[in-house]
């Protein structure tokens, strides 16, 4: 079986005879091949936001350091500096450049093939923008339009605020209780110190309240048991009655008493 001459679009002829052509096959520029697997939008975003590789950035920094060291060596050799001094200065420059941290201030200073350096500079720029606008690190695009998420965050903020208020009230209450106990302790110490002082005892003894308390605490005086006291009590004069015989005023004289006395 003769070989089939392949043309575009799956059309083939056993020979060019009778086809009206010379058998030359060329590609159809208007034909587009179907893609086996199309990349989604999220995959493109993840590829763009890929974090830079730290090791590649460090390697690039070391390469630049060695280039600067070689340039210094060439300059010193042209000036006729001794070999030992050249090595010392080259080592000092190498240590000085390697001590600097790997950082990027702007992605404009890098070339197109330095993707990791550009990504590091972009991350630093986004960090500054987030700090300027007060955006948190866990912020995701589109969260502001999610009503359920915003409602949940609002409830969490209210609960967190109430919890802080309760803790604040409890702290103030504890502080007042501590201050009250401190004042009571100071007053008790002052009272004990005042009671131990000698001036307090002297003033207490001189005060009339102290004398009255001492008198009240002293035992009552007992009556004397001497015979003189008993005799005086037994022979005390009896109370006078109000009878006419004992009246102090003179009684009226009768007429018989006024008669003349016989001579």
PLY file of the C-alpha trace (Angstrom):
ply
format ascii 1.0
element vertex 263
property float x
property float y
property float z
element edge 262
property int vertex1
property int vertex2
end_header
0.00 0.00 0.00
1.35 3.31 -1.03
2.09 5.92 1.62
-0.54 8.56 2.10
0.64 12.13 1.63
-0.56 14.04 4.69
-1.91 17.50 4.36
-3.35 19.92 6.89
-6.66 19.28 8.64
-6.38 15.48 8.41
-6.79 15.32 4.64
-4.45 13.01 2.78
-3.95 11.81 -0.80
-2.01 8.78 -2.08
-0.31 10.95 -4.68
-0.33 14.45 -6.00
-1.58 13.23 -9.39
-5.03 14.51 -10.17
-5.10 16.87 -7.19
-4.23 19.97 -9.10
-1.22 20.60 -6.87
2.45 19.81 -7.02
2.33 17.95 -3.69
3.89 20.79 -1.61
2.30 20.97 1.85
2.36 24.16 3.94
0.96 25.02 7.33
-2.37 26.74 7.70
-1.71 29.91 9.68
-5.41 30.34 10.52
-5.63 27.02 12.33
-5.45 27.05 16.18
-4.78 23.84 18.05
-7.05 23.07 21.01
-5.28 23.30 24.37
-5.13 20.15 26.39
-5.30 21.94 29.82
-6.20 25.56 30.30
-4.84 27.42 33.31
-7.39 29.05 35.58
-7.34 32.59 36.90
-6.46 31.49 40.45
-3.41 29.60 39.22
-2.17 32.70 37.45
-2.67 34.76 40.60
-0.80 32.21 42.72
2.04 32.19 40.21
2.28 35.96 40.31
2.17 36.14 44.11
4.84 33.47 44.56
7.18 34.35 47.42
10.85 34.95 46.56
13.48 32.31 47.27
15.83 33.42 50.03
18.70 31.22 48.93
18.63 32.63 45.39
18.73 36.17 46.75
21.69 35.32 48.98
23.50 33.72 46.05
22.90 36.82 43.95
24.24 39.01 46.75
27.41 36.89 47.05
27.92 37.11 43.30
27.74 40.90 43.42
30.12 40.94 46.39
32.70 38.87 44.53
32.38 41.15 41.50
33.10 44.18 43.71
36.10 42.38 45.28
37.54 41.52 41.85
37.18 45.12 40.71
39.06 46.25 43.83
41.84 43.75 43.19
42.20 44.93 39.58
42.47 48.55 40.70
45.08 47.75 43.35
47.14 45.62 40.96
47.20 48.46 38.44
48.48 50.78 41.18
51.27 48.35 42.08
50.10 47.44 45.58
51.76 44.34 47.08
49.90 41.03 46.91
49.48 40.63 50.68
47.99 44.08 51.09
45.63 43.43 48.19
44.32 40.26 49.83
43.83 42.01 53.16
41.84 44.84 51.59
39.82 42.38 49.50
38.91 40.33 52.59
37.92 43.46 54.50
35.66 44.60 51.65
34.13 41.11 51.36
33.28 40.99 55.08
31.83 44.50 54.96
29.54 43.74 52.01
28.40 40.36 53.35
27.44 41.92 56.69
24.72 43.95 54.99
21.26 42.29 55.07
19.62 41.10 51.87
16.98 43.71 51.13
15.44 45.44 48.16
14.10 48.96 48.21
12.61 49.15 44.73
12.02 46.75 41.86
13.22 49.33 39.33
16.88 48.62 40.07
16.60 44.97 38.98
16.60 43.47 35.54
13.78 41.45 34.04
15.35 38.03 34.69
15.84 38.73 38.41
12.37 37.52 39.35
13.12 36.68 42.97
14.67 40.05 43.66
11.70 41.77 42.05
9.31 39.66 44.16
11.20 40.58 47.34
11.04 44.28 46.47
7.32 43.96 45.70
6.68 42.23 49.03
8.48 45.04 50.86
6.45 47.61 48.97
3.16 45.88 49.82
4.22 45.69 53.45
4.73 49.45 53.52
1.36 50.03 51.84
-0.43 47.79 54.35
1.24 49.64 57.20
0.20 52.99 55.72
-3.46 51.97 55.31
-3.62 49.94 58.52
-4.38 46.68 56.72
-3.76 43.48 58.65
-1.56 40.69 57.39
-4.43 38.17 57.19
-6.54 40.42 54.97
-7.97 38.81 51.86
-9.37 40.53 48.82
-13.16 40.44 48.64
-13.75 39.98 52.39
-15.37 43.41 52.60
-18.25 42.19 50.38
-18.92 39.02 52.39
-21.92 39.93 54.57
-21.79 36.82 56.74
-18.11 37.32 57.46
-18.60 41.01 58.28
-21.52 40.19 60.62
-19.45 37.55 62.37
-16.59 39.98 62.79
-18.96 42.63 64.17
-20.31 40.20 66.79
-16.77 39.22 67.75
-15.82 42.88 68.16
-18.84 43.49 70.43
-18.04 40.45 72.58
-14.40 41.45 72.80
-15.36 45.00 73.82
-17.74 43.73 76.50
-15.08 41.38 77.82
-12.61 44.27 78.05
-15.19 46.39 79.90
-15.82 43.62 82.44
-12.09 43.19 83.00
-11.68 46.95 83.42
-14.47 47.14 86.02
-12.99 44.19 87.90
-9.54 45.80 87.91
-10.95 49.08 89.23
-12.88 47.21 91.94
-9.77 45.31 92.99
-7.76 48.53 93.08
-10.34 50.22 95.33
-10.39 47.21 97.64
-6.61 47.21 97.88
-6.52 50.93 98.64
-9.19 50.53 101.32
-7.28 47.73 102.98
-4.10 49.78 102.83
-5.79 52.73 104.53
-7.24 50.50 107.25
-3.85 48.90 107.83
-2.18 52.31 108.15
-4.83 53.50 110.61
-4.39 50.37 112.73
-0.64 50.82 112.80
-0.98 54.46 113.83
-3.40 53.53 116.61
-1.08 50.83 117.94
1.87 53.20 117.83
-0.11 55.89 119.64
-1.16 53.46 122.37
2.43 52.34 122.91
3.71 55.91 123.33
4.19 57.17 126.99
2.44 60.47 126.28
-0.75 58.55 125.56
-0.60 56.83 129.00
0.03 60.14 130.85
-2.83 61.88 129.10
-5.08 58.93 129.75
-4.35 59.02 133.49
-4.94 62.77 133.74
-8.22 62.70 131.88
-11.42 62.93 134.03
-12.90 59.96 132.25
-9.96 57.86 133.44
-10.57 58.97 137.11
-14.27 58.23 136.92
-13.51 54.81 135.49
-11.02 54.19 138.28
-13.57 55.21 140.91
-16.20 53.02 139.37
-13.79 50.12 139.27
-12.70 50.63 142.96
-14.65 48.52 145.52
-17.38 50.36 147.49
-16.46 51.64 150.95
-17.72 49.52 153.82
-19.27 51.04 156.88
-17.12 51.09 159.93
-17.56 48.29 162.47
-16.17 50.31 165.40
-18.27 50.38 168.62
-18.22 54.18 168.59
-20.03 54.25 165.34
-22.53 51.64 166.51
-23.12 53.47 169.80
-23.71 56.73 168.01
-26.15 55.01 165.78
-27.95 53.30 168.71
-28.11 56.40 170.93
-29.17 58.83 168.31
-31.92 61.17 169.52
-35.41 60.13 168.71
-37.37 62.31 166.43
-39.61 64.74 168.21
-43.26 64.39 167.85
-45.59 67.27 167.26
-47.49 66.79 170.55
-48.54 69.92 172.51
-46.21 69.12 175.39
-43.21 69.42 173.20
-44.33 72.47 171.30
-41.85 75.29 171.21
-44.41 78.11 171.32
-45.76 79.00 174.82
-49.29 77.91 175.59
-51.93 80.59 176.21
-52.39 81.45 179.88
-55.75 80.98 181.55
-57.62 83.60 183.57
-57.14 81.62 186.77
-53.50 81.89 186.29
-53.82 85.67 186.00
-55.42 86.09 189.42
-53.30 87.88 191.98
-51.34 85.90 194.36
-52.51 86.19 197.98
-50.22 88.02 200.34
0 1
1 2
2 3
3 4
4 5
5 6
6 7
7 8
8 9
9 10
10 11
11 12
12 13
13 14
14 15
15 16
16 17
17 18
18 19
19 20
20 21
21 22
22 23
23 24
24 25
25 26
26 27
27 28
28 29
29 30
30 31
31 32
32 33
33 34
34 35
35 36
36 37
37 38
38 39
39 40
40 41
41 42
42 43
43 44
44 45
45 46
46 47
47 48
48 49
49 50
50 51
51 52
52 53
53 54
54 55
55 56
56 57
57 58
58 59
59 60
60 61
61 62
62 63
63 64
64 65
65 66
66 67
67 68
68 69
69 70
70 71
71 72
72 73
73 74
74 75
75 76
76 77
77 78
78 79
79 80
80 81
81 82
82 83
83 84
84 85
85 86
86 87
87 88
88 89
89 90
90 91
91 92
92 93
93 94
94 95
95 96
96 97
97 98
98 99
99 100
100 101
101 102
102 103
103 104
104 105
105 106
106 107
107 108
108 109
109 110
110 111
111 112
112 113
113 114
114 115
115 116
116 117
117 118
118 119
119 120
120 121
121 122
122 123
123 124
124 125
125 126
126 127
127 128
128 129
129 130
130 131
131 132
132 133
133 134
134 135
135 136
136 137
137 138
138 139
139 140
140 141
141 142
142 143
143 144
144 145
145 146
146 147
147 148
148 149
149 150
150 151
151 152
152 153
153 154
154 155
155 156
156 157
157 158
158 159
159 160
160 161
161 162
162 163
163 164
164 165
165 166
166 167
167 168
168 169
169 170
170 171
171 172
172 173
173 174
174 175
175 176
176 177
177 178
178 179
179 180
180 181
181 182
182 183
183 184
184 185
185 186
186 187
187 188
188 189
189 190
190 191
191 192
192 193
193 194
194 195
195 196
196 197
197 198
198 199
199 200
200 201
201 202
202 203
203 204
204 205
205 206
206 207
207 208
208 209
209 210
210 211
211 212
212 213
213 214
214 215
215 216
216 217
217 218
218 219
219 220
220 221
221 222
222 223
223 224
224 225
225 226
226 227
227 228
228 229
229 230
230 231
231 232
232 233
233 234
234 235
235 236
236 237
237 238
238 239
239 240
240 241
241 242
242 243
243 244
244 245
245 246
246 247
247 248
248 249
249 250
250 251
251 252
252 253
253 254
254 255
255 256
256 257
257 258
258 259
259 260
260 261
261 262
